[in-house]
Amino acid sequence: MNRIPEAEVLLTPREVAGLFGVDPKTVTRWAKAGKLTSIRTLGGHRRYRKSEVDDLRANYFKSNN
């Protein structure tokens, strides 16, 4: 029996900003700078892969300590 792989969890800019304690516009700037890869919805809104955000968080908080 073939299993369909689970869909990647996507986060909104506001959700990502909440994890980092920054403004959602900062998250958009990070995407433009190449720190995060954004996915565009059909409506043109940005979404971010949770796995990529988790990796960035691990490095972000490590470098700020």
PDBQT receptor file of N, H, CA, C and O in Angstrom, charges set to zero:
ATOM      1  N   MET A   1       0.840  -1.173   0.000  1.00  0.00    +0.000 N 
ATOM      2  CA  MET A   1       0.000   0.000   0.000  1.00  0.00    +0.000 C 
ATOM      3  C   MET A   1       0.894   1.248   0.000  1.00  0.00    +0.000 C 
ATOM      4  O   MET A   1       1.768   1.380   0.857  1.00  0.00    +0.000 OA
ATOM      5  N   ASN A   2       0.685   2.142  -0.933  1.00  0.00    +0.000 N 
ATOM      6  H   ASN A   2      -0.025   2.035  -1.629  1.00  0.00    +0.000 HD
ATOM      7  CA  ASN A   2       1.466   3.371  -1.009  1.00  0.00    +0.000 C 
ATOM      8  C   ASN A   2       0.860   4.438  -0.113  1.00  0.00    +0.000 C 
ATOM      9  O   ASN A   2      -0.353   4.649  -0.103  1.00  0.00    +0.000 OA
ATOM     10  N   ARG A   3       1.719   5.098   0.630  1.00  0.00    +0.000 N 
ATOM     11  H   ARG A   3       2.704   4.926   0.621  1.00  0.00    +0.000 HD
ATOM     12  CA  ARG A   3       1.267   6.197   1.475  1.00  0.00    +0.000 C 
ATOM     13  C   ARG A   3       1.607   7.507   0.795  1.00  0.00    +0.000 C 
ATOM     14  O   ARG A   3       2.682   7.662   0.215  1.00  0.00    +0.000 OA
ATOM     15  N   ILE A   4       0.697   8.429   0.870  1.00  0.00    +0.000 N 
ATOM     16  H   ILE A   4      -0.177   8.303   1.341  1.00  0.00    +0.000 HD
ATOM     17  CA  ILE A   4       0.944   9.763   0.331  1.00  0.00    +0.000 C 
ATOM     18  C   ILE A   4       1.777  10.512   1.375  1.00  0.00    +0.000 C 
ATOM     19  O   ILE A   4       1.393  10.561   2.543  1.00  0.00    +0.000 OA
ATOM     20  N   PRO A   5       2.911  11.096   0.973  1.00  0.00    +0.000 N 
ATOM     21  CA  PRO A   5       3.713  11.831   1.957  1.00  0.00    +0.000 C 
ATOM     22  C   PRO A   5       2.927  13.000   2.543  1.00  0.00    +0.000 C 
ATOM     23  O   PRO A   5       2.115  13.635   1.870  1.00  0.00    +0.000 OA
ATOM     24  N   GLU A   6       3.194  13.257   3.810  1.00  0.00    +0.000 N 
ATOM     25  H   GLU A   6       3.853  12.741   4.357  1.00  0.00    +0.000 HD
ATOM     26  CA  GLU A   6       2.495  14.365   4.467  1.00  0.00    +0.000 C 
ATOM     27  C   GLU A   6       2.878  15.684   3.822  1.00  0.00    +0.000 C 
ATOM     28  O   GLU A   6       4.030  15.897   3.441  1.00  0.00    +0.000 OA
ATOM     29  N   ALA A   7       1.912  16.551   3.708  1.00  0.00    +0.000 N 
ATOM     30  H   ALA A   7       0.977  16.378   4.018  1.00  0.00    +0.000 HD
ATOM     31  CA  ALA A   7       2.159  17.873   3.120  1.00  0.00    +0.000 C 
ATOM     32  C   ALA A   7       3.055  18.682   4.042  1.00  0.00    +0.000 C 
ATOM     33  O   ALA A   7       2.958  18.589   5.266  1.00  0.00    +0.000 OA
ATOM     34  N   GLU A   8       3.918  19.465   3.447  1.00  0.00    +0.000 N 
ATOM     35  H   GLU A   8       3.998  19.541   2.453  1.00  0.00    +0.000 HD
ATOM     36  CA  GLU A   8       4.799  20.350   4.214  1.00  0.00    +0.000 C 
ATOM     37  C   GLU A   8       3.953  21.400   4.931  1.00  0.00    +0.000 C 
ATOM     38  O   GLU A   8       3.038  21.976   4.343  1.00  0.00    +0.000 OA
ATOM     39  N   VAL A   9       4.260  21.641   6.186  1.00  0.00    +0.000 N 
ATOM     40  H   VAL A   9       5.004  21.173   6.664  1.00  0.00    +0.000 HD
ATOM     41  CA  VAL A   9       3.550  22.651   6.964  1.00  0.00    +0.000 C 
ATOM     42  C   VAL A   9       4.069  24.018   6.537  1.00  0.00    +0.000 C 
ATOM     43  O   VAL A   9       5.276  24.259   6.515  1.00  0.00    +0.000 OA
ATOM     44  N   LEU A  10       3.139  24.909   6.197  1.00  0.00    +0.000 N 
ATOM     45  H   LEU A  10       2.159  24.714   6.215  1.00  0.00    +0.000 HD
ATOM     46  CA  LEU A  10       3.498  26.264   5.774  1.00  0.00    +0.000 C 
ATOM     47  C   LEU A  10       3.025  27.267   6.809  1.00  0.00    +0.000 C 
ATOM     48  O   LEU A  10       1.954  27.115   7.397  1.00  0.00    +0.000 OA
ATOM     49  N   LEU A  11       3.837  28.295   7.025  1.00  0.00    +0.000 N 
ATOM     50  H   LEU A  11       4.707  28.418   6.548  1.00  0.00    +0.000 HD
ATOM     51  CA  LEU A  11       3.526  29.338   8.009  1.00  0.00    +0.000 C 
ATOM     52  C   LEU A  11       3.351  30.679   7.321  1.00  0.00    +0.000 C 
ATOM     53  O   LEU A  11       3.971  30.949   6.293  1.00  0.00    +0.000 OA
ATOM     54  N   THR A  12       2.509  31.508   7.892  1.00  0.00    +0.000 N 
ATOM     55  H   THR A  12       2.005  31.289   8.727  1.00  0.00    +0.000 HD
ATOM     56  CA  THR A  12       2.317  32.865   7.388  1.00  0.00    +0.000 C 
ATOM     57  C   THR A  12       3.450  33.753   7.919  1.00  0.00    +0.000 C 
ATOM     58  O   THR A  12       4.137  33.377   8.868  1.00  0.00    +0.000 OA
ATOM     59  N   PRO A  13       3.645  34.921   7.313  1.00  0.00    +0.000 N 
ATOM     60  CA  PRO A  13       4.656  35.840   7.843  1.00  0.00    +0.000 C 
ATOM     61  C   PRO A  13       4.398  36.204   9.315  1.00  0.00    +0.000 C 
ATOM     62  O   PRO A  13       5.341  36.336  10.095  1.00  0.00    +0.000 OA
ATOM     63  N   ARG A  14       3.162  36.360   9.679  1.00  0.00    +0.000 N 
ATOM     64  H   ARG A  14       2.396  36.252   9.045  1.00  0.00    +0.000 HD
ATOM     65  CA  ARG A  14       2.823  36.704  11.074  1.00  0.00    +0.000 C 
ATOM     66  C   ARG A  14       3.220  35.572  12.025  1.00  0.00    +0.000 C 
ATOM     67  O   ARG A  14       3.729  35.830  13.116  1.00  0.00    +0.000 OA
ATOM     68  N   GLU A  15       2.992  34.329  11.621  1.00  0.00    +0.000 N 
ATOM     69  H   GLU A  15       2.579  34.119  10.735  1.00  0.00    +0.000 HD
ATOM     70  CA  GLU A  15       3.360  33.190  12.469  1.00  0.00    +0.000 C 
ATOM     71  C   GLU A  15       4.881  33.104  12.626  1.00  0.00    +0.000 C 
ATOM     72  O   GLU A  15       5.386  32.862  13.722  1.00  0.00    +0.000 OA
ATOM     73  N   VAL A  16       5.601  33.303  11.523  1.00  0.00    +0.000 N 
ATOM     74  H   VAL A  16       5.191  33.499  10.633  1.00  0.00    +0.000 HD
ATOM     75  CA  VAL A  16       7.069  33.273  11.577  1.00  0.00    +0.000 C 
ATOM     76  C   VAL A  16       7.569  34.417  12.452  1.00  0.00    +0.000 C 
ATOM     77  O   VAL A  16       8.460  34.220  13.279  1.00  0.00    +0.000 OA
ATOM     78  N   ALA A  17       7.010  35.594  12.280  1.00  0.00    +0.000 N 
ATOM     79  H   ALA A  17       6.286  35.754  11.609  1.00  0.00    +0.000 HD
ATOM     80  CA  ALA A  17       7.413  36.765  13.064  1.00  0.00    +0.000 C 
ATOM     81  C   ALA A  17       7.205  36.509  14.558  1.00  0.00    +0.000 C 
ATOM     82  O   ALA A  17       8.029  36.902  15.384  1.00  0.00    +0.000 OA
ATOM     83  N   GLY A  18       6.111  35.856  14.891  1.00  0.00    +0.000 N 
ATOM     84  H   GLY A  18       5.442  35.537  14.220  1.00  0.00    +0.000 HD
ATOM     85  CA  GLY A  18       5.835  35.544  16.290  1.00  0.00    +0.000 C 
ATOM     86  C   GLY A  18       6.878  34.617  16.895  1.00  0.00    +0.000 C 
ATOM     87  O   GLY A  18       7.214  34.746  18.072  1.00  0.00    +0.000 OA
ATOM     88  N   LEU A  19       7.391  33.685  16.101  1.00  0.00    +0.000 N 
ATOM     89  H   LEU A  19       7.117  33.580  15.145  1.00  0.00    +0.000 HD
ATOM     90  CA  LEU A  19       8.411  32.762  16.592  1.00  0.00    +0.000 C 
ATOM     91  C   LEU A  19       9.740  33.465  16.875  1.00  0.00    +0.000 C 
ATOM     92  O   LEU A  19      10.481  33.071  17.776  1.00  0.00    +0.000 OA
ATOM     93  N   PHE A  20      10.032  34.505  16.101  1.00  0.00    +0.000 N 
ATOM     94  H   PHE A  20       9.431  34.825  15.369  1.00  0.00    +0.000 HD
ATOM     95  CA  PHE A  20      11.292  35.229  16.241  1.00  0.00    +0.000 C 
ATOM     96  C   PHE A  20      11.168  36.488  17.085  1.00  0.00    +0.000 C 
ATOM     97  O   PHE A  20      12.179  37.050  17.508  1.00  0.00    +0.000 OA
ATOM     98  N   GLY A  21       9.943  36.937  17.335  1.00  0.00    +0.000 N 
ATOM     99  H   GLY A  21       9.122  36.481  16.991  1.00  0.00    +0.000 HD
ATOM    100  CA  GLY A  21       9.755  38.172  18.081  1.00  0.00    +0.000 C 
ATOM    101  C   GLY A  21      10.101  39.406  17.258  1.00  0.00    +0.000 C 
ATOM    102  O   GLY A  21      10.636  40.384  17.779  1.00  0.00    +0.000 OA
ATOM    103  N   VAL A  22       9.784  39.348  15.946  1.00  0.00    +0.000 N 
ATOM    104  H   VAL A  22       9.349  38.554  15.522  1.00  0.00    +0.000 HD
ATOM    105  CA  VAL A  22      10.051  40.476  15.048  1.00  0.00    +0.000 C 
ATOM    106  C   VAL A  22       8.758  40.849  14.328  1.00  0.00    +0.000 C 
ATOM    107  O   VAL A  22       7.740  40.171  14.470  1.00  0.00    +0.000 OA
ATOM    108  N   ASP A  23       8.808  41.923  13.562  1.00  0.00    +0.000 N 
ATOM    109  H   ASP A  23       9.635  42.474  13.447  1.00  0.00    +0.000 HD
ATOM    110  CA  ASP A  23       7.668  42.368  12.774  1.00  0.00    +0.000 C 
ATOM    111  C   ASP A  23       7.536  41.492  11.520  1.00  0.00    +0.000 C 
ATOM    112  O   ASP A  23       8.551  41.048  10.984  1.00  0.00    +0.000 OA
ATOM    113  N   PRO A  24       6.312  41.234  11.038  1.00  0.00    +0.000 N 
ATOM    114  CA  PRO A  24       6.141  40.450   9.815  1.00  0.00    +0.000 C 
ATOM    115  C   PRO A  24       6.886  41.026   8.611  1.00  0.00    +0.000 C 
ATOM    116  O   PRO A  24       7.306  40.268   7.737  1.00  0.00    +0.000 OA
ATOM    117  N   LYS A  25       7.059  42.340   8.547  1.00  0.00    +0.000 N 
ATOM    118  H   LYS A  25       6.718  42.956   9.258  1.00  0.00    +0.000 HD
ATOM    119  CA  LYS A  25       7.809  42.951   7.446  1.00  0.00    +0.000 C 
ATOM    120  C   LYS A  25       9.276  42.507   7.477  1.00  0.00    +0.000 C 
ATOM    121  O   LYS A  25       9.913  42.394   6.430  1.00  0.00    +0.000 OA
ATOM    122  N   THR A  26       9.801  42.260   8.660  1.00  0.00    +0.000 N 
ATOM    123  H   THR A  26       9.283  42.352   9.511  1.00  0.00    +0.000 HD
ATOM    124  CA  THR A  26      11.173  41.766   8.788  1.00  0.00    +0.000 C 
ATOM    125  C   THR A  26      11.302  40.395   8.140  1.00  0.00    +0.000 C 
ATOM    126  O   THR A  26      12.300  40.105   7.481  1.00  0.00    +0.000 OA
ATOM    127  N   VAL A  27      10.295  39.556   8.329  1.00  0.00    +0.000 N 
ATOM    128  H   VAL A  27       9.484  39.792   8.864  1.00  0.00    +0.000 HD
ATOM    129  CA  VAL A  27      10.299  38.221   7.721  1.00  0.00    +0.000 C 
ATOM    130  C   VAL A  27      10.313  38.351   6.200  1.00  0.00    +0.000 C 
ATOM    131  O   VAL A  27      11.027  37.611   5.524  1.00  0.00    +0.000 OA
ATOM    132  N   THR A  28       9.541  39.273   5.663  1.00  0.00    +0.000 N 
ATOM    133  H   THR A  28       8.961  39.875   6.212  1.00  0.00    +0.000 HD
ATOM    134  CA  THR A  28       9.523  39.515   4.222  1.00  0.00    +0.000 C 
ATOM    135  C   THR A  28      10.896  39.978   3.744  1.00  0.00    +0.000 C 
ATOM    136  O   THR A  28      11.357  39.561   2.681  1.00  0.00    +0.000 OA
ATOM    137  N   ARG A  29      11.545  40.832   4.518  1.00  0.00    +0.000 N 
ATOM    138  H   ARG A  29      11.171  41.171   5.381  1.00  0.00    +0.000 HD
ATOM    139  CA  ARG A  29      12.898  41.295   4.162  1.00  0.00    +0.000 C 
ATOM    140  C   ARG A  29      13.887  40.136   4.169  1.00  0.00    +0.000 C 
ATOM    141  O   ARG A  29      14.767  40.065   3.311  1.00  0.00    +0.000 OA
ATOM    142  N   TRP A  30      13.747  39.229   5.130  1.00  0.00    +0.000 N 
ATOM    143  H   TRP A  30      13.032  39.287   5.826  1.00  0.00    +0.000 HD
ATOM    144  CA  TRP A  30      14.623  38.063   5.171  1.00  0.00    +0.000 C 
ATOM    145  C   TRP A  30      14.448  37.220   3.917  1.00  0.00    +0.000 C 
ATOM    146  O   TRP A  30      15.423  36.703   3.370  1.00  0.00    +0.000 OA
ATOM    147  N   ALA A  31      13.212  37.081   3.463  1.00  0.00    +0.000 N 
ATOM    148  H   ALA A  31      12.421  37.501   3.907  1.00  0.00    +0.000 HD
ATOM    149  CA  ALA A  31      12.958  36.307   2.252  1.00  0.00    +0.000 C 
ATOM    150  C   ALA A  31      13.596  36.988   1.040  1.00  0.00    +0.000 C 
ATOM    151  O   ALA A  31      14.191  36.324   0.191  1.00  0.00    +0.000 OA
ATOM    152  N   LYS A  32      13.470  38.301   0.965  1.00  0.00    +0.000 N 
ATOM    153  H   LYS A  32      12.987  38.841   1.654  1.00  0.00    +0.000 HD
ATOM    154  CA  LYS A  32      14.081  39.045  -0.145  1.00  0.00    +0.000 C 
ATOM    155  C   LYS A  32      15.600  38.954  -0.102  1.00  0.00    +0.000 C 
ATOM    156  O   LYS A  32      16.251  38.974  -1.147  1.00  0.00    +0.000 OA
ATOM    157  N   ALA A  33      16.172  38.855   1.098  1.00  0.00    +0.000 N 
ATOM    158  H   ALA A  33      15.643  38.839   1.946  1.00  0.00    +0.000 HD
ATOM    159  CA  ALA A  33      17.619  38.756   1.260  1.00  0.00    +0.000 C 
ATOM    160  C   ALA A  33      18.132  37.326   1.058  1.00  0.00    +0.000 C 
ATOM    161  O   ALA A  33      19.341  37.101   1.015  1.00  0.00    +0.000 OA
ATOM    162  N   GLY A  34      17.214  36.362   0.936  1.00  0.00    +0.000 N 
ATOM    163  H   GLY A  34      16.231  36.545   0.971  1.00  0.00    +0.000 HD
ATOM    164  CA  GLY A  34      17.614  34.982   0.704  1.00  0.00    +0.000 C 
ATOM    165  C   GLY A  34      17.792  34.146   1.954  1.00  0.00    +0.000 C 
ATOM    166  O   GLY A  34      18.254  33.008   1.864  1.00  0.00    +0.000 OA
ATOM    167  N   LYS A  35      17.440  34.673   3.123  1.00  0.00    +0.000 N 
ATOM    168  H   LYS A  35      17.065  35.597   3.196  1.00  0.00    +0.000 HD
ATOM    169  CA  LYS A  35      17.561  33.907   4.361  1.00  0.00    +0.000 C 
ATOM    170  C   LYS A  35      16.475  32.840   4.477  1.00  0.00    +0.000 C 
ATOM    171  O   LYS A  35      16.676  31.806   5.114  1.00  0.00    +0.000 OA
ATOM    172  N   LEU A  36      15.332  33.097   3.862  1.00  0.00    +0.000 N 
ATOM    173  H   LEU A  36      15.169  33.937   3.344  1.00  0.00    +0.000 HD
ATOM    174  CA  LEU A  36      14.193  32.171   3.851  1.00  0.00    +0.000 C 
ATOM    175  C   LEU A  36      13.656  32.073   2.429  1.00  0.00    +0.000 C 
ATOM    176  O   LEU A  36      13.725  33.031   1.659  1.00  0.00    +0.000 OA
ATOM    177  N   THR A  37      13.125  30.916   2.095  1.00  0.00    +0.000 N 
ATOM    178  H   THR A  37      13.069  30.138   2.721  1.00  0.00    +0.000 HD
ATOM    179  CA  THR A  37      12.473  30.748   0.798  1.00  0.00    +0.000 C 
ATOM    180  C   THR A  37      10.978  30.933   0.995  1.00  0.00    +0.000 C 
ATOM    181  O   THR A  37      10.368  30.259   1.825  1.00  0.00    +0.000 OA
ATOM    182  N   SER A  38      10.397  31.833   0.243  1.00  0.00    +0.000 N 
ATOM    183  H   SER A  38      10.893  32.381  -0.431  1.00  0.00    +0.000 HD
ATOM    184  CA  SER A  38       8.950  32.030   0.360  1.00  0.00    +0.000 C 
ATOM    185  C   SER A  38       8.250  31.317  -0.794  1.00  0.00    +0.000 C 
ATOM    186  O   SER A  38       8.771  31.215  -1.904  1.00  0.00    +0.000 OA
ATOM    187  N   ILE A  39       7.073  30.839  -0.493  1.00  0.00    +0.000 N 
ATOM    188  H   ILE A  39       6.650  30.922   0.410  1.00  0.00    +0.000 HD
ATOM    189  CA  ILE A  39       6.199  30.220  -1.483  1.00  0.00    +0.000 C 
ATOM    190  C   ILE A  39       5.020  31.158  -1.629  1.00  0.00    +0.000 C 
ATOM    191  O   ILE A  39       4.480  31.643  -0.635  1.00  0.00    +0.000 OA
ATOM    192  N   ARG A  40       4.624  31.412  -2.847  1.00  0.00    +0.000 N 
ATOM    193  H   ARG A  40       5.063  31.018  -3.655  1.00  0.00    +0.000 HD
ATOM    194  CA  ARG A  40       3.480  32.307  -3.076  1.00  0.00    +0.000 C 
ATOM    195  C   ARG A  40       2.206  31.481  -3.254  1.00  0.00    +0.000 C 
ATOM    196  O   ARG A  40       2.190  30.486  -3.978  1.00  0.00    +0.000 OA
ATOM    197  N   THR A  41       1.150  31.913  -2.584  1.00  0.00    +0.000 N 
ATOM    198  H   THR A  41       1.164  32.722  -1.996  1.00  0.00    +0.000 HD
ATOM    199  CA  THR A  41      -0.156  31.285  -2.764  1.00  0.00    +0.000 C 
ATOM    200  C   THR A  41      -0.745  31.794  -4.077  1.00  0.00    +0.000 C 
ATOM    201  O   THR A  41      -0.186  32.691  -4.708  1.00  0.00    +0.000 OA
ATOM    202  N   LEU A  42      -1.858  31.226  -4.477  1.00  0.00    +0.000 N 
ATOM    203  H   LEU A  42      -2.312  30.497  -3.964  1.00  0.00    +0.000 HD
ATOM    204  CA  LEU A  42      -2.520  31.691  -5.693  1.00  0.00    +0.000 C 
ATOM    205  C   LEU A  42      -2.937  33.153  -5.568  1.00  0.00    +0.000 C 
ATOM    206  O   LEU A  42      -3.014  33.866  -6.568  1.00  0.00    +0.000 OA
ATOM    207  N   GLY A  43      -3.201  33.593  -4.357  1.00  0.00    +0.000 N 
ATOM    208  H   GLY A  43      -3.138  33.013  -3.544  1.00  0.00    +0.000 HD
ATOM    209  CA  GLY A  43      -3.585  34.984  -4.118  1.00  0.00    +0.000 C 
ATOM    210  C   GLY A  43      -2.394  35.925  -3.984  1.00  0.00    +0.000 C 
ATOM    211  O   GLY A  43      -2.574  37.127  -3.788  1.00  0.00    +0.000 OA
ATOM    212  N   GLY A  44      -1.170  35.385  -4.090  1.00  0.00    +0.000 N 
ATOM    213  H   GLY A  44      -1.024  34.409  -4.250  1.00  0.00    +0.000 HD
ATOM    214  CA  GLY A  44       0.025  36.212  -4.023  1.00  0.00    +0.000 C 
ATOM    215  C   GLY A  44       0.604  36.402  -2.623  1.00  0.00    +0.000 C 
ATOM    216  O   GLY A  44       1.540  37.181  -2.440  1.00  0.00    +0.000 OA
ATOM    217  N   HIS A  45       0.056  35.699  -1.638  1.00  0.00    +0.000 N 
ATOM    218  H   HIS A  45      -0.704  35.066  -1.786  1.00  0.00    +0.000 HD
ATOM    219  CA  HIS A  45       0.554  35.829  -0.264  1.00  0.00    +0.000 C 
ATOM    220  C   HIS A  45       1.752  34.903  -0.062  1.00  0.00    +0.000 C 
ATOM    221  O   HIS A  45       1.850  33.842  -0.677  1.00  0.00    +0.000 OA
ATOM    222  N   ARG A  46       2.656  35.329   0.812  1.00  0.00    +0.000 N 
ATOM    223  H   ARG A  46       2.577  36.191   1.312  1.00  0.00    +0.000 HD
ATOM    224  CA  ARG A  46       3.848  34.523   1.090  1.00  0.00    +0.000 C 
ATOM    225  C   ARG A  46       3.562  33.491   2.172  1.00  0.00    +0.000 C 
ATOM    226  O   ARG A  46       2.810  33.735   3.116  1.00  0.00    +0.000 OA
ATOM    227  N   ARG A  47       4.187  32.329   2.002  1.00  0.00    +0.000 N 
ATOM    228  H   ARG A  47       4.798  32.131   1.235  1.00  0.00    +0.000 HD
ATOM    229  CA  ARG A  47       4.165  31.277   3.009  1.00  0.00    +0.000 C 
ATOM    230  C   ARG A  47       5.584  30.737   3.131  1.00  0.00    +0.000 C 
ATOM    231  O   ARG A  47       6.361  30.785   2.178  1.00  0.00    +0.000 OA
ATOM    232  N   TYR A  48       5.910  30.227   4.305  1.00  0.00    +0.000 N 
ATOM    233  H   TYR A  48       5.278  30.188   5.079  1.00  0.00    +0.000 HD
ATOM    234  CA  TYR A  48       7.262  29.747   4.583  1.00  0.00    +0.000 C 
ATOM    235  C   TYR A  48       7.202  28.326   5.108  1.00  0.00    +0.000 C 
ATOM    236  O   TYR A  48       6.321  27.986   5.898  1.00  0.00    +0.000 OA
ATOM    237  N   ARG A  49       8.144  27.490   4.666  1.00  0.00    +0.000 N 
ATOM    238  H   ARG A  49       8.860  27.766   4.024  1.00  0.00    +0.000 HD
ATOM    239  CA  ARG A  49       8.196  26.100   5.124  1.00  0.00    +0.000 C 
ATOM    240  C   ARG A  49       8.611  26.062   6.589  1.00  0.00    +0.000 C 
ATOM    241  O   ARG A  49       9.604  26.674   6.983  1.00  0.00    +0.000 OA
ATOM    242  N   LYS A  50       7.835  25.332   7.392  1.00  0.00    +0.000 N 
ATOM    243  H   LYS A  50       7.028  24.835   7.072  1.00  0.00    +0.000 HD
ATOM    244  CA  LYS A  50       8.125  25.238   8.827  1.00  0.00    +0.000 C 
ATOM    245  C   LYS A  50       9.496  24.628   9.063  1.00  0.00    +0.000 C 
ATOM    246  O   LYS A  50      10.210  25.058   9.969  1.00  0.00    +0.000 OA
ATOM    247  N   SER A  51       9.877  23.638   8.271  1.00  0.00    +0.000 N 
ATOM    248  H   SER A  51       9.296  23.289   7.535  1.00  0.00    +0.000 HD
ATOM    249  CA  SER A  51      11.178  22.994   8.453  1.00  0.00    +0.000 C 
ATOM    250  C   SER A  51      12.317  23.999   8.231  1.00  0.00    +0.000 C 
ATOM    251  O   SER A  51      13.310  23.980   8.960  1.00  0.00    +0.000 OA
ATOM    252  N   GLU A  52      12.179  24.864   7.241  1.00  0.00    +0.000 N 
ATOM    253  H   GLU A  52      11.373  24.880   6.649  1.00  0.00    +0.000 HD
ATOM    254  CA  GLU A  52      13.200  25.870   6.962  1.00  0.00    +0.000 C 
ATOM    255  C   GLU A  52      13.227  26.933   8.061  1.00  0.00    +0.000 C 
ATOM    256  O   GLU A  52      14.295  27.406   8.450  1.00  0.00    +0.000 OA
ATOM    257  N   VAL A  53      12.051  27.301   8.553  1.00  0.00    +0.000 N 
ATOM    258  H   VAL A  53      11.184  26.917   8.237  1.00  0.00    +0.000 HD
ATOM    259  CA  VAL A  53      11.958  28.283   9.641  1.00  0.00    +0.000 C 
ATOM    260  C   VAL A  53      12.609  27.702  10.907  1.00  0.00    +0.000 C 
ATOM    261  O   VAL A  53      13.317  28.413  11.621  1.00  0.00    +0.000 OA
ATOM    262  N   ASP A  54      12.374  26.428  11.180  1.00  0.00    +0.000 N 
ATOM    263  H   ASP A  54      11.799  25.851  10.600  1.00  0.00    +0.000 HD
ATOM    264  CA  ASP A  54      12.966  25.791  12.359  1.00  0.00    +0.000 C 
ATOM    265  C   ASP A  54      14.489  25.793  12.270  1.00  0.00    +0.000 C 
ATOM    266  O   ASP A  54      15.167  26.034  13.269  1.00  0.00    +0.000 OA
ATOM    267  N   ASP A  55      15.032  25.524  11.081  1.00  0.00    +0.000 N 
ATOM    268  H   ASP A  55      14.482  25.328  10.269  1.00  0.00    +0.000 HD
ATOM    269  CA  ASP A  55      16.486  25.556  10.890  1.00  0.00    +0.000 C 
ATOM    270  C   ASP A  55      17.028  26.963  11.138  1.00  0.00    +0.000 C 
ATOM    271  O   ASP A  55      18.047  27.132  11.807  1.00  0.00    +0.000 OA
ATOM    272  N   LEU A  56      16.347  27.963  10.598  1.00  0.00    +0.000 N 
ATOM    273  H   LEU A  56      15.519  27.825  10.054  1.00  0.00    +0.000 HD
ATOM    274  CA  LEU A  56      16.778  29.349  10.781  1.00  0.00    +0.000 C 
ATOM    275  C   LEU A  56      16.699  29.742  12.251  1.00  0.00    +0.000 C 
ATOM    276  O   LEU A  56      17.575  30.440  12.763  1.00  0.00    +0.000 OA
ATOM    277  N   ARG A  57      15.653  29.295  12.922  1.00  0.00    +0.000 N 
ATOM    278  H   ARG A  57      14.942  28.728  12.506  1.00  0.00    +0.000 HD
ATOM    279  CA  ARG A  57      15.491  29.610  14.346  1.00  0.00    +0.000 C 
ATOM    280  C   ARG A  57      16.628  29.060  15.173  1.00  0.00    +0.000 C 
ATOM    281  O   ARG A  57      17.129  29.731  16.076  1.00  0.00    +0.000 OA
ATOM    282  N   ALA A  58      17.042  27.836  14.870  1.00  0.00    +0.000 N 
ATOM    283  H   ALA A  58      16.635  27.291  14.137  1.00  0.00    +0.000 HD
ATOM    284  CA  ALA A  58      18.136  27.205  15.621  1.00  0.00    +0.000 C 
ATOM    285  C   ALA A  58      19.404  28.040  15.472  1.00  0.00    +0.000 C 
ATOM    286  O   ALA A  58      20.125  28.242  16.448  1.00  0.00    +0.000 OA
ATOM    287  N   ASN A  59      19.679  28.518  14.286  1.00  0.00    +0.000 N 
ATOM    288  H   ASN A  59      19.093  28.354  13.493  1.00  0.00    +0.000 HD
ATOM    289  CA  ASN A  59      20.880  29.331  14.049  1.00  0.00    +0.000 C 
ATOM    290  C   ASN A  59      20.719  30.759  14.564  1.00  0.00    +0.000 C 
ATOM    291  O   ASN A  59      21.675  31.353  15.063  1.00  0.00    +0.000 OA
ATOM    292  N   TYR A  60      19.521  31.305  14.445  1.00  0.00    +0.000 N 
ATOM    293  H   TYR A  60      18.745  30.822  14.040  1.00  0.00    +0.000 HD
ATOM    294  CA  TYR A  60      19.252  32.676  14.878  1.00  0.00    +0.000 C 
ATOM    295  C   TYR A  60      19.469  32.834  16.377  1.00  0.00    +0.000 C 
ATOM    296  O   TYR A  60      20.137  33.767  16.824  1.00  0.00    +0.000 OA
ATOM    297  N   PHE A  61      18.900  31.918  17.143  1.00  0.00    +0.000 N 
ATOM    298  H   PHE A  61      18.358  31.160  16.780  1.00  0.00    +0.000 HD
ATOM    299  CA  PHE A  61      19.011  32.034  18.590  1.00  0.00    +0.000 C 
ATOM    300  C   PHE A  61      20.379  31.599  19.083  1.00  0.00    +0.000 C 
ATOM    301  O   PHE A  61      20.815  32.041  20.146  1.00  0.00    +0.000 OA
ATOM    302  N   LYS A  62      21.064  30.744  18.339  1.00  0.00    +0.000 N 
ATOM    303  H   LYS A  62      20.709  30.384  17.476  1.00  0.00    +0.000 HD
ATOM    304  CA  LYS A  62      22.421  30.322  18.713  1.00  0.00    +0.000 C 
ATOM    305  C   LYS A  62      23.372  31.522  18.573  1.00  0.00    +0.000 C 
ATOM    306  O   LYS A  62      24.236  31.731  19.424  1.00  0.00    +0.000 OA
ATOM    307  N   SER A  63      23.212  32.298  17.510  1.00  0.00    +0.000 N 
ATOM    308  H   SER A  63      22.511  32.128  16.818  1.00  0.00    +0.000 HD
ATOM    309  CA  SER A  63      24.112  33.420  17.271  1.00  0.00    +0.000 C 
ATOM    310  C   SER A  63      23.783  34.634  18.141  1.00  0.00    +0.000 C 
ATOM    311  O   SER A  63      24.623  35.519  18.302  1.00  0.00    +0.000 OA
ATOM    312  N   ASN A  64      22.577  34.689  18.700  1.00  0.00    +0.000 N 
ATOM    313  H   ASN A  64      21.894  33.970  18.568  1.00  0.00    +0.000 HD
ATOM    314  CA  ASN A  64      22.188  35.829  19.538  1.00  0.00    +0.000 C 
ATOM    315  C   ASN A  64      22.444  35.597  21.030  1.00  0.00    +0.000 C 
ATOM    316  O   ASN A  64      22.129  36.449  21.859  1.00  0.00    +0.000 OA
ATOM    317  N   ASN A  65      23.014  34.446  21.359  1.00  0.00    +0.000 N 
ATOM    318  H   ASN A  65      23.270  33.754  20.685  1.00  0.00    +0.000 HD
ATOM    319  CA  ASN A  65      23.302  34.160  22.793  1.00  0.00    +0.000 C 
ATOM    320  C   ASN A  65      24.706  34.556  23.141  1.00  0.00    +0.000 C 
ATOM    321  O   ASN A  65      25.127  34.394  24.286  1.00  0.00    +0.000 OA
TER     322      ASN A  65
